[in-house]
Amino acid sequence: MSETPVITVDIVSDVVCPWCIIGYKKLEKAMAQFDGKARFELSWHAFELNPSMPAEGQSINEHMAQKYGATPEQSQANRERLRSAGNNLDFEFNYHENMRMVNTFDSHRLLHWAGETGKQTALQLALFKAHFTDGKDVSDHQTLVEIAASVGLDEQRTRDLLGSDLYAVEVRAVEAEWQDRFITGVPAFIFDKKFMVPGAQEPEVFANIIENKLLKEAA
């Protein structure tokens, strides 16, 4: 009996990117179709939507108007669209008027470390939930310690990491690498280092690549 093929999926994302969690949940649906036919190894890679975001963050309404020129009505319509998409994928978006966009660099440093421990996807999903569902500040160190602990990462090591510059160089290198590969928006999904799928595509798009590109090659 042949071994179950392993498919790698590199996911370039930011923890405050709503379409990144939506894209992941759609990928999750696609991967479920191949239970027993393939195994998937996921790796998350840093991308900052707002790398110059100050430590105090910015009101989401101000941010959307400043960065995208969105009116309050357009922003509200987009949030309703996200809520609806999330509900269909068992993910809850709880947008509110006091919500803030924050700097995510420290989150990415934690995720880089989590990639060495086998807990990266669990931490990534916990960060998405913290920001979008629970309204937590994912730039706050104490909040990050609590989120990391919730997925089994050591609290003291998390504090030590956040209190240092550990993994800062590595994260900057990862960000630069993907920019050099012309990824300018997220999410982006790269299958087996060969096929890049941009955006939060439907499960059928992911499933088609897995079935017709990757599994046929492995056969």
C-alpha positions in Angstrom: 0.0 0.0 0.0 1.4 3.4 -1.0 1.9 6.0 1.7 -0.6 8.8 2.1 0.8 11.8 0.2 1.8 14.9 2.2 0.8 18.3 0.8 2.4 21.3 2.2 0.5 24.6 2.4 2.3 27.8 3.1 -0.1 30.5 4.2 1.0 34.2 4.1 -1.3 36.2 6.3 -1.8 38.8 9.0 -3.7 38.3 12.3 -5.9 41.4 11.7 -6.8 40.4 8.2 -10.4 39.2 8.1 -10.1 37.6 4.7 -7.2 35.5 6.0 -9.4 33.7 8.5 -12.2 33.4 6.0 -9.7 32.0 3.5 -8.4 29.5 6.0 -11.9 28.3 6.9 -12.6 27.7 3.2 -9.3 25.8 2.9 -10.3 23.8 5.9 -13.5 22.7 4.2 -11.5 21.7 1.1 -8.9 19.7 3.1 -11.7 17.8 4.9 -12.7 16.4 1.5 -9.4 14.5 1.3 -9.5 12.8 4.7 -7.6 9.5 4.3 -6.3 10.5 0.8 -3.8 13.2 1.8 -2.1 14.7 4.8 -1.6 18.5 5.0 1.3 20.3 6.7 0.5 24.0 7.2 3.0 26.8 7.8 2.0 30.4 8.5 4.2 33.2 7.2 4.2 36.9 8.4 2.7 39.7 6.4 1.9 43.0 8.1 -1.0 44.9 6.6 0.1 48.0 8.5 3.8 47.7 9.4 4.0 51.4 10.4 1.0 51.1 12.8 2.0 52.9 16.1 1.9 51.1 19.4 -1.3 52.8 20.4 -3.1 51.6 17.3 -5.8 53.4 15.4 -9.6 53.6 15.4 -10.9 51.1 12.8 -13.2 53.8 11.3 -10.4 56.3 11.0 -8.1 53.6 9.6 -10.6 52.5 6.9 -11.2 56.1 5.9 -7.5 57.0 5.8 -6.2 53.9 4.1 -9.1 53.0 1.7 -11.1 56.1 1.5 -14.1 54.2 2.8 -17.2 56.1 4.1 -18.8 54.9 7.4 -21.6 53.4 5.3 -19.2 51.5 3.1 -17.3 50.2 6.2 -20.5 49.1 7.8 -21.6 47.3 4.6 -18.2 45.5 4.4 -18.5 44.4 8.1 -21.9 43.0 7.5 -20.5 41.1 4.5 -17.7 39.7 6.7 -20.2 38.8 9.5 -22.3 36.8 7.0 -19.3 35.1 5.5 -18.0 34.2 9.0 -21.4 32.8 10.1 -21.4 30.5 7.1 -18.0 29.2 8.2 -18.5 28.9 11.9 -16.4 32.0 12.7 -17.8 35.0 14.5 -16.9 38.6 13.7 -17.9 41.0 16.4 -17.1 44.4 15.0 -17.9 47.4 17.2 -17.3 51.2 17.0 -14.5 51.2 19.5 -12.5 48.5 17.7 -8.9 49.4 16.8 -6.3 48.3 14.3 -3.1 47.4 16.1 0.5 46.6 15.3 1.0 42.9 14.8 4.7 42.5 14.7 4.9 40.9 18.1 2.2 38.4 17.2 4.2 37.4 14.2 7.3 36.9 16.4 5.2 34.6 18.6 3.9 32.7 15.6 7.5 32.2 14.3 8.4 30.6 17.6 5.2 28.5 17.6 6.2 27.2 14.3 9.1 25.5 16.0 6.8 23.9 18.6 4.1 22.4 16.4 1.5 24.9 17.8 1.6 27.5 15.1 -1.9 26.8 13.6 -3.5 26.7 17.0 -1.9 30.0 18.0 -2.8 31.6 14.6 -6.5 30.6 15.1 -6.5 31.8 18.7 -5.1 35.2 17.6 -7.8 35.5 14.9 -10.5 34.7 17.5 -9.0 37.1 20.1 -9.0 40.0 17.6 -12.2 39.5 15.7 -14.5 37.6 18.1 -13.3 38.7 21.5 -12.2 42.2 20.7 -8.8 41.8 22.4 -5.7 43.8 21.7 -3.3 41.4 20.0 -0.4 43.9 20.4 -0.7 43.9 24.2 2.0 41.7 25.8 -0.2 40.4 28.6 -2.9 39.5 26.2 -0.5 37.7 24.0 0.9 35.8 27.0 -2.6 34.6 27.8 -3.4 33.7 24.2 -0.1 31.7 23.9 -0.8 29.9 27.2 -4.3 29.0 26.0 -2.7 26.8 23.2 -0.1 25.3 25.5 2.9 27.6 25.0 5.0 28.3 28.1 4.0 31.6 29.8 7.4 32.5 31.1 9.1 31.8 27.8 6.4 33.9 26.0 7.1 36.8 28.4 10.8 36.5 27.8 10.3 36.5 24.1 8.1 39.5 24.1 10.4 41.4 26.3 13.3 40.9 23.9 13.9 41.2 20.2 13.9 37.4 19.7 12.9 36.4 16.2 12.6 40.0 15.0 15.3 39.5 12.4 13.8 36.2 11.2 10.3 37.7 10.9 11.6 40.7 8.9 13.4 38.2 6.6 10.2 36.2 6.1 8.3 39.3 5.2 10.9 40.4 2.7 11.1 37.0 1.2 7.4 36.9 0.3 7.5 40.5 -0.9 10.3 39.5 -3.2 8.0 36.8 -4.5 5.5 39.5 -5.5 3.0 38.8 -2.8 1.5 42.2 -2.0 -1.8 41.2 -0.4 -3.1 38.5 1.8 -4.1 35.8 2.2 -2.0 33.8 -0.2 -1.8 30.0 -0.2 1.1 28.2 -1.7 0.6 24.4 -2.3 3.7 22.2 -2.4 5.9 25.3 -3.2 4.3 25.2 -6.7 0.9 26.6 -6.9 -0.1 30.0 -5.4 -3.7 30.8 -4.8 -4.4 34.4 -3.9 -7.3 35.5 -1.7 -10.1 33.8 0.1 -11.2 31.4 -2.7 -14.1 29.0 -2.4 -13.4 25.5 -1.1 -13.9 24.1 -4.6 -11.0 26.1 -6.0 -8.6 24.7 -3.3 -10.0 21.2 -3.8 -9.5 21.4 -7.5 -5.8 22.2 -7.1 -5.4 19.5 -4.5 -7.2 16.8 -6.6 -6.1 17.7 -10.1 -2.6 19.2 -9.6 -1.1 17.6 -6.5 -2.7 14.2 -6.0 -2.5 13.3 -9.7 1.2 14.1 -9.7 1.7 12.0 -6.6 -0.2 9.0 -8.1 
